[in-house]
Amino acid sequence: MPEKKFNKVLLVDDDKINNYINLRLIRRIGLSEEIIVTNNGQEAITYLKKCDKNELPTLILLDINMPVMDGFEFLEEYEKLKVNTVERPMIVVLTTSTNTNDIKKVESSPIAAGYINKPLTEENLLGFIRRNASVV
C-alpha cells in the first residue's frame, strides 16, 4: 500500500494496451479507487473543464506523443485553465522518448512534476511519488 493515495487518477494516453496495464497497476497497488482514462490531451482538457473543483484528479499520468493534442499541448492548455484547488494535481509525464529536447521541456514545465520512462512499473511510480511528494 502506498503512503499517498490519490482521490482520482487521470490517465492520458492513446495506447489502449498501456492504459490497460497502467489501470491494473494503479488498482493493484491501491493508489486510487477512481481512474479516468482519456485518449489524448483534448479529451483530458474537455473532461477537466466538466469537473467541479472537488472532482478534479490529484494525479495525472500524461503521455507525450498522442494524436489530436499531445502532452506538451495539454500542459499549455491545462495552465490556461487556472485550476483553483487546494491540492494541486501531480502531473507526471510518461514517455518512451529519449529526445533531450522533450526531457528538457518536461523539466522546465512549471506544472509537470517530472517524467517517468515507460513502461510504468510499481517501483518507478511509487519511487517518483515519494521523491516528489512535496510537489503536491
C-alpha positions in Angstrom: 0.0 0.0 0.0 1.5 3.4 -1.0 1.9 6.1 1.6 0.0 8.6 -0.5 -3.4 7.8 -2.1 -4.9 9.9 -4.7 -8.6 10.6 -4.8 -8.7 10.3 -8.6 -6.1 9.5 -11.3 -6.4 10.7 -14.8 -4.6 8.6 -17.5 -4.0 10.5 -20.7 -2.6 8.1 -23.4 -3.7 7.0 -26.8 -2.2 3.5 -26.4 -5.0 1.2 -25.2 -2.6 -1.5 -24.1 -0.6 0.9 -21.9 -3.9 2.2 -20.5 -5.0 -1.3 -19.6 -1.7 -2.2 -18.0 -1.4 1.2 -16.1 -5.0 0.9 -14.9 -4.4 -2.6 -13.5 -1.1 -1.4 -11.8 -2.8 1.6 -10.2 -5.6 -0.6 -8.8 -3.2 -3.4 -7.7 -1.0 -1.1 -5.7 -4.0 0.7 -4.2 -3.0 4.2 -5.5 -6.6 5.3 -6.2 -10.1 3.9 -6.3 -11.1 6.1 -9.2 -9.3 6.1 -12.5 -10.4 8.0 -15.6 -8.9 7.2 -19.0 -8.7 9.7 -21.9 -7.1 9.0 -25.3 -5.5 12.4 -25.9 -4.9 15.8 -24.4 -8.0 17.3 -25.9 -10.2 14.6 -24.3 -8.5 15.2 -21.0 -9.0 19.0 -21.2 -12.6 18.5 -22.1 -13.0 16.2 -19.1 -11.3 18.6 -16.7 -13.5 21.5 -17.8 -16.6 19.5 -16.9 -15.2 18.7 -13.4 -16.3 20.5 -10.3 -13.2 21.6 -8.4 -13.8 18.9 -5.8 -13.9 16.2 -8.5 -10.6 17.0 -10.2 -7.9 14.3 -10.2 -5.0 14.7 -7.9 -2.7 12.7 -10.1 -2.4 13.0 -13.9 -0.3 10.5 -15.9 0.3 12.1 -19.2 1.8 10.6 -22.4 3.7 13.0 -24.7 3.1 11.6 -28.2 -0.6 11.5 -29.0 -2.8 12.5 -31.9 -5.2 15.5 -31.7 -3.4 17.1 -28.7 0.0 15.9 -27.5 1.2 16.0 -23.9 3.0 19.4 -24.3 -0.1 21.0 -25.8 -2.1 19.6 -22.9 0.3 21.2 -20.4 -0.1 24.6 -22.2 -3.9 24.3 -22.2 -4.0 23.0 -18.6 -2.1 26.0 -17.4 -4.6 28.3 -19.1 -7.4 26.6 -17.2 -6.1 28.2 -14.0 -7.5 25.3 -11.9 -8.0 26.6 -8.4 -7.9 23.8 -6.0 -6.5 23.3 -2.5 -4.4 20.4 -3.7 -2.6 20.9 -7.0 -2.6 17.7 -9.0 0.7 16.0 -9.5 1.2 15.8 -13.3 3.7 13.1 -14.3 4.7 12.7 -17.9 5.0 9.1 -19.1 7.3 8.8 -22.1 9.3 6.4 -24.3 11.1 9.5 -25.7 14.9 9.7 -25.2 14.9 13.1 -27.1 16.8 15.5 -24.9 14.6 18.4 -26.1 11.5 16.5 -24.8 13.1 15.8 -21.4 14.2 19.5 -21.1 10.7 20.7 -21.9 9.2 18.5 -19.2 11.9 19.5 -16.7 11.3 23.2 -17.4 7.5 22.9 -17.2 6.1 24.9 -14.3 3.3 22.4 -13.8 4.7 19.0 -14.6 6.3 17.3 -11.6 8.7 15.4 -13.9 8.7 12.3 -16.1 8.8 8.5 -15.8 10.1 6.4 -18.7 7.6 3.8 -19.9 6.7 1.1 -19.2 5.2 2.2 -15.9 6.1 -0.1 -13.0 5.2 -0.1 -9.3 8.8 0.7 -8.4 9.2 3.7 -10.7 5.8 5.1 -10.0 5.9 4.8 -6.2 9.5 6.0 -6.2 8.6 9.1 -8.2 5.7 9.9 -5.9 7.9 9.5 -2.8 10.6 11.7 -4.2 8.1 14.4 -5.4 5.6 14.4 -2.6 6.4 18.0 -1.8 5.2 19.0 -5.3 1.6 18.2 -4.4 
